Amino acid sequence: NIVDNVYVTGNTVIDALQQTVEKDYRFRDATLGALFNGQRRRGRLILLTAHRRENLGGPLESICQAVRRIVLDNGDVEVVFPVHPNRDVRKAVQAAFDGLERVYLTEPVDVWDMHNLMDACYMVMTDSGGLQEEAPALGKPVIVLRRETERPEICDAGKAVLAGTDEEDICAHAHRLLHDQNAYRAMQKAANPYGDGKAAPRIVQAILYWAGLSAEKPSEFMPR
């Protein structure tokens, strides 16, 4: 039976976070370094990414306007937005945020800066697939800026909400997480369906068992 040879290990991306996220991390990006290195942030930081092709044009403009409203309505909120190099993305982003205080636009950042930025933020707003998997492992609620997601299990688990691209809907979801601490903590504490940081040892154990080099049956990942 082929099912007998299938082992659920969790996603190795959660393992990677244990190697990249560091206490007292010093950011490499110049803008992030000026914001964080040696500084203690008093406000709540939102990490924002938006670049998907299906969001170009009206949807991206709506996303940007929603974020603009969130910043203006909440004086303690800051936004860091690593901006995709796509020309259409940059045009929309500059039009929405040029001159707006507490919104920091950066160049795309490497994995170390991104993971530590996620660790430092209050919540994530994104249309990225990867961030939907990574942020929940750090206890960060995710507002998914898409009409649909290929990762519905993260929404089913309660660690993310599918907000779409409508300005009013995005603002409503953000307002709830910024002002309802019970809702925020519930998303923080929900079980992560993607892993617990122990996928790699489980994979090794499964390979050894399958190859007949170990009599110990592999343990499997179960979300808790």
Long-range contacts (C-beta under 8 A, 24 or more apart in sequence): 5-210, 7-202, 7-206, 7-218, 7-220, 8-220, 8-221, 8-222, 9-195, 9-199, 9-202, 9-203, 9-206, 9-218, 9-220, 9-221, 10-194, 10-195, 10-196, 10-197, 10-198, 10-199, 10-202, 10-221, 11-133, 11-194, 11-195, 11-199, 12-195, 12-199, 12-200, 12-203, 13-130, 13-133, 13-134, 13-194, 13-195, 14-133, 14-134, 14-137, 14-192, 14-194, 14-195, 14-196, 14-197, 14-199, 15-195, 15-197, 15-198, 15-199, 15-200, 16-111, 16-115, 17-115, 17-134, 17-137, 17-138, 17-197, 18-197, 20-111, 20-112, 20-115, 20-116, 21-115, 21-116, 21-119, 21-138, 22-116, 25-112, 25-116, 25-119, 27-113, 27-116, 27-117, 28-109, 28-110, 28-112, 28-113, 29-106, 29-107, 29-109, 29-113, 31-104, 31-105, 31-106, 31-107, 32-80, 32-104, 32-106, 32-109, 32-113, 32-117, 35-80, 35-104, 36-120, 41-78, 41-120, 42-76, 43-76, 43-77, 43-78, 43-102, 44-74, 44-76, 44-77, 44-78, 44-122, 44-123, 44-178, 45-77, 45-78, 45-79, 45-80, 45-120, 45-121, 45-122, 46-70, 46-77, 46-78, 46-79, 46-80, 46-121, 46-122, 46-123, 46-124, 46-125, 46-174, 47-79, 47-80, 47-117, 47-118, 47-121, 47-123, 47-124, 47-125, 47-126, 47-131, 47-135, 47-140, 48-79, 48-80, 48-81, 48-124, 48-125, 48-126, 49-81, 49-82, 49-84, 49-125, 49-126, 49-127, 49-128, 49-131, 50-81, 50-84, 50-89, 50-125, 50-126, 50-127, 50-145, 51-84, 51-86, 51-89, 51-127, 51-128, 52-127, 52-128, 52-146, 54-146, 55-127, 55-145, 55-146, 55-165, 56-86, 56-88, 56-89, 56-92, 57-88, 59-165, 60-88, 60-89, 60-92, 60-93, 60-165, 61-92, 61-95, 61-96, 62-165, 62-166, 62-167, 62-170, 63-127, 63-145, 63-165, 63-167, 63-170, 64-92, 64-93, 64-95, 64-96, 64-97, 65-96, 65-167, 66-167, 66-168, 66-170, 66-171, 66-174, 67-96, 67-97, 67-103, 67-125, 67-170, 68-96, 68-97, 68-100, 68-103, 69-167, 69-171, 70-170, 70-171, 70-174, 70-175, 70-178, 71-100, 71-102, 71-103, 72-100, 73-175, 74-178, 77-102, 77-178, 78-102, 78-103, 78-104, 79-103, 79-104, 80-104, 80-106, 80-117, 80-121, 81-105, 81-106, 82-106, 82-107, 82-108, 82-109, 82-114, 83-107, 83-108, 84-108, 123-174, 123-177, 123-184, 125-170, 125-174, 132-160, 133-194, 136-160, 136-190, 136-192, 136-194, 137-192, 137-194, 137-195, 137-197, 139-188, 139-189, 140-188, 141-177, 141-184, 141-187, 141-188, 143-170, 143-173, 143-174, 143-177, 145-170, 153-193, 154-193, 154-194, 156-193, 157-190, 157-191, 157-192, 157-193, 157-223, 158-186, 158-187, 158-190, 159-187, 159-190, 159-191, 159-192, 159-193, 160-187, 161-187, 191-223, 191-224, 192-223, 193-223, 195-221, 196-221, 196-224
